[in-house]
Amino acid sequence: MDEQGGIAGTRQLRDRPVPGDERRWLELLDALDLDELTERFMTRVVTVSGYDPAPIPVSELRRTGRLSFSTLIEGLRAGGFDGPVAISTEVGVSRARAGIPLEALMTAIRHDFNVLWEVLTRVANPEDAELVIRHTGIVLSTVDEYVSQVQQAYTAELSRMRAEEDSVHAGLIASLFDDPDPTHERLSSIATGLGLDVDSPLLVIAATGDDVRALRVIISDHVRAGGTMFTHHLGEVLIAFTPVPDGVGHSSAALAGKIAEARVGYVRAEGIGTLRRSALTARDLADVIAAD
């Protein structure tokens, strides 16, 4: 047996760089062509669901793709990233704003690794095989760190956008409840801001006291199922409203069943113009139920 526990006369593959690797490793990184990397990436990313067609200009995809590869190569030179990198934040934020699903973004970014590895192994000589193997961990960790930073930037921006949208919606709904006689133009503006048709019928639900918890569960379940639910507080009463579901699908049946089982007041509003009055009626019903 040799000193490292291997069989005498055999060579043991290592999974991390050894002294003397740096010069040749940097030569391989220098041989990577950004234009080739970018074009290989572009041919793949445009086939990803969510990018076909591209929701952002192809020129922008190419620009950020090139910057991503440049940043990854610099990270490989340094043995990894020691902090946030600008392009990861830019990619995460811009893709969130473009409405690209996170799954599609992660699929697209995985092509960064595939393309980088393919070109790296192509520019390497047969005698570089063991050196490349010794640097596999660095390549993987560097790409993983980049992916993680992009994902964090994406989710943070998505949260910010949702909070901003919720704030806008809350302001529109509050203005509707504060004005007992809004104009048709004002109603149309509010409906548009909420993504509703001004004459679409609404299901209005109210709960108070301990029954608010059950209504919050109904709201959460409905949103998780893909539905839309808006909320507003009238004093201690929680008001929720949603477009009346079309048809007799599973989601509409589930919503109706949960409302029927809960201690809530609910009425139908024939459009956003009657929402305020309907909400007051639902509130009164909720007060009666709570007092029972």
N, C-alpha and C positions, 0 to 999 in steps of 0.2 A: 504493500500500500504506500502511496505517496504522502506528503505532508498534509494534504488537504483531504485525506480520506478517500481519494480516488484510487482506481486500480493502477498499479504501476505501469508506466508506458503509455497511458492514455492522456488526452488533453481534456481539461474540464471547461465547459462553456460557462462564461460568466454572464450575469444579468445586469451588470452595471459597469460604467467606464473604468478603465484602468489607466495608470500613468502611461503617457505616450500616445493616448488616443486623440488628444485635443487637436493636433495639427491636421490629421487626416479628416477628423469629424468636421472641422471648420471648412476644409476644402470641399467636402460633400455639400455642406450647406451653401457655400459660394456657388456651387454648380447648379443649384435650383433656380430655375427661370420663372420669375414672377408672372410674365405674360403667359407662359405655358400652363402654370398652375391655375391662373385665373380662367383661362379659356376652357380647361378641362372641367373646372368647377361649374362654369356657366352652362356647359352642355348637359350637366346633370341636374342643377338646381331648377331649371325651367321645367323639368318633368315632375317635380315634387307637387303633390296635391296641396293647394294653397298658394302655389307660385305659378300655376298654369291656368289662366294667364297671370303674369307677374303683377301683383297689386302695387308695385312701385316701379319706376322706370328701369329698364334693363341697364341703362348707363349707370344708374345708382347701384344696382346689384353688382355690376362689374367693378365699380370704384371701391365699394366696401369689401368685396371679395379680395381684391388685390391688397388692400390695406390689412385685411385679416391675415393673409399669407405672409405679408411682410412682418407683421407683428409676431406671428407664430415662429418664423425663422429667427427673429431676434431673441425670442424667448428660448429657443433651442440653443442658440449661441451661449446664452447666459446660464443654461441649465435649469430654466424655468422662470416663471414670473415672481417678482417679489412684492407685487402690489397690483392694484387695479390698472387696466390698460384702457386707453380712451376708446379704441374701436369697438371693444366689447360693449361698452355703455351705449355708444352710438347705434350699433346694430340692434341691441335689445330694445332701446327706446323707439327707434324708427319703425321696427317691425310691429311693436305693440300699437303704435299710432296708425299703422297701415291696416290693422285688423287681421294680421296673419296669425292663425292659430299657433299656440305654443308647440304642439306636436309637429306641425309643418316646419316651424323654425328649427326645432331640434333635429329633424330629419335632414334639413338643408345643411346645418352646421356639421353633421356627421360626415358629409361629403368632404369637408375640409380635411379631416384626417385621412379618408380614403385616398383622395387625390395627392395629398402630401406624401403619404407612405408609398404610393405607386411610383411617383416621380423620384423620390429619394432612393428607392431600391433599384430604379432603372439607371440612375447616374452612378451608382456604386459599382465597383468591380467585383468579380467573384471573390478576390482575396479580402474584400471589405465585409464579407458576410458576418463574421464574428463581431466585428466592430459595430455593425448596425444592430445586431442582436443585443449587444451590451448597452446600446442607447435606446432600446425600445421603451424602457420604463420612462425615460425622460420625455420621449415623444408623447407617450400616452398621458403622462401627468400634465404636460404643458397644454395639450389640447383639451384635457378635462378641465383644467383651470380656466381656460378661455371659455369653454362651453358654460361652465358654472357662472362666470361673470356675466355672460350674455343673458342667461336665464334669470339671474337676480335683477339685472337692469330691466328686463322685460316685465317681470312680475311686479316690480316696484312701480314702473310706469303705468301698467294696467290698473293697479290699485289706485294710483293717483287720478287716472282718467275716470275710474268708476266713482271715486269720491267726488270729483268735480261734477260729474253727471248727476249724482245723487243730490248734490247741493243745488244745482240748477233746477232739478225736478221739485225739490222741496220748496224752493222759492216760488215756482209757478203754482204749485198746489196751494201754498199759503195765500198767495194773492187771490186765488179763486175763492177760497173760503172767507177772505176778508172783504170781498166785494159782493154784496147781496144781489146786485143787478148789473153784471158785466155786459158790455156790448157784444154783438155777434163777432165783430172783428177781434175783440179781446179773447173770446172763447176759442175762436179758430187759432189764434196765436198760441194759446196755452195748449190746446190739443196737439198742434204741430210740435211744440216743444217736448211733449210727452210721448210723441210717436203714435198718437191716436187719431182716429177720425172724429170730427166734432159731433157727429150724430150716432156714433157707435154705442150700443147699449152697454152699460157697466153693471157689474155685480158689486154691491157695496156692503161691506161687513164691518161690524163694530163689536168691541168687547171692552169690558172694564174690570177693575179689580183683579182677582186671581184668575179670571178667565182670559186675561190678556196673554198669558203664557201659551194657552192652547191656540190662540189666533196666530201667534208668532210661529208656532210649529206649522200651521196650515200655510202661512206665507212662505216659509222656508221650503216646505215640500213642493209647493206649486212652482216656485222659482227653480228649484233643482230639477223639476220635470220639464223645464223649458218655458214655463209661463212667465207672465209679467204681472207684478203686483206693486201698487203704489201705496204709501202709507201717509197718515197725517194724524196728529193728536188734537183732539178737542178736549182740553182739560185733562182729566184722568182717563179719557176714553180713547182707545186706539181705533182709528178708522183705516180700513184697507179697501182698495178697489181694484178691479181688474176687468178687462174686456170680457163680456159674456162669451164663453167658449162656443165655437161653432160645432154643430154635429153632436154625436153621442160617443165620442172617442173615449179611450181609457182615462186620459188626463182629466177631461171634463167630468166624467163620472166619478173619479176619485176625489176631485175637488168638491163636487156636490155632496158626496157621501160624508166627507170630513166636516163640512159646514153643518150638515144636518145633525151630526153627532155632537157638535160642540155647543157650548153655552154662549152663543153669539146672536146678535141681531143682524139680519141681512135683508136687503131690499134690492130691487132692480131700478137703475136710473136709465132713462131713455135718452142717453147722450150726456155729454159733459156739462151742458147747460143746466141740468137738473141734479147734478152731483151734490151740490151743497145741501139742497133740500132733502135729498135721499139720505145723505150722511146724517143729518139731524134726526131723521126718522129712525135710522138704524141705531143711532146713539140712544134714543129713547127706549127702543126695544131692548137694547143691551142693559140699560139701567133697570128695567122691569125684571129681566132674567136674573140679574145679579142680586136683586132684592128678594127674589123668590127663595 
